[in-house]
């Protein structure tokens, strides 16, 4: 079993699962924000994630022991994601369409590439750069040619998503460096617990208390959205992503996951969220998917 989990089949097989769940997270967030405030949703989502890991640790299904190991990169990972990234992303999703959010988040690999070159002296091959730029070109086509597209009307939403992109870029490297001392389960558990503490403190300070949970138990659709975001997106997806970041160069890992998420997010927004669909969607997604395929063939 251990040899299998180390294989490329397992590694690349998990990425579509992550992309599928995160791709639908834009719609799940849209549904939840119809009744919840941003901080309520974040507190509830990460509480679900933290409780899962704490219960698994309590019953010794997983081992959570952080003693005697350096904590710098682990703490920075949790600070960047979710404490900084999630508020930016959630507000951005609320102020833009589901497909626009998914498309803009797909620019994170470009940010990872820039951060790697500027701050971590990471060199990437020409083909890797081409694959990331190609995926970004698909992003531009999808968003710029959509009917009624206007930067002015959603400027603040795009600004918030820009903050998420920056935090996500640094997170990829922080998680990759943290993986030198911690496994994917330990990293994911730590960010879930940090997110739970951070957002519950902010939610209670803003006076929301337990009103979000009361709303959930009176609305099955809302409860399902929160559970999906907490279980699938905060636990499963980050577990997969942190595992991939520990096995592949950050630029390649982020390109595979982020742009796979974009493809699912755009299609979900068009088919279920009423977002516009046309030639620009087809061409943009084709470029994005081509960039993903090229990226998956690269070693560095």
Order of alpha helices (4+ residues) and beta strands (2+ residues): alpha-alpha-alpha-alpha-alpha-alpha-alpha-alpha-alpha-alpha-alpha-alpha-alpha-alpha-alpha
